[in-house]
Amino acid sequence: MEKRKVSIGTCARAFSSPCIHERACVRCSLLQPDPVQRGRLEEIRDNLIARIAEAEREGRLGEVEGLSVSLAGAEDKLAQVTGRAASALVALPMPIPRREP
């Protein structure tokens, strides 16, 4: 099975299936974020926060709702990246050779 590489990670959607998010990958639960793209995800999150503040000032409540969904997705992807980075190193005990009697 071939994986789809997207700008911030890998898409786990079944090959030749339609994308319901229309390339709004940050909202998608099938996106597996690449830890290398952490900075890009932070930029996306910060941009969404600024866009939500602007939409609220302008009274565009429908836009606020949609952007809030994307913001939740971006924060989830950042949490996934942080969790992977924290769990990348595993402490293993030193093996102890068995003594033959």
ZIBELRA-V237860 format. One record per helix or strand of 3 or more residues. SS is the DSSP state (@ for helix, = for strand). FROM is the first residue (numbers start at 1). TO is the last residue. Records with the same first field share a line. If there is no record, write none. Layout:
BEGIN
SS: FROM-TO, FROM-TO
END
This chain:
BEGIN
=: 4-6, 9-11, 31-33
@: 25-27, 35-58, 61-86
END
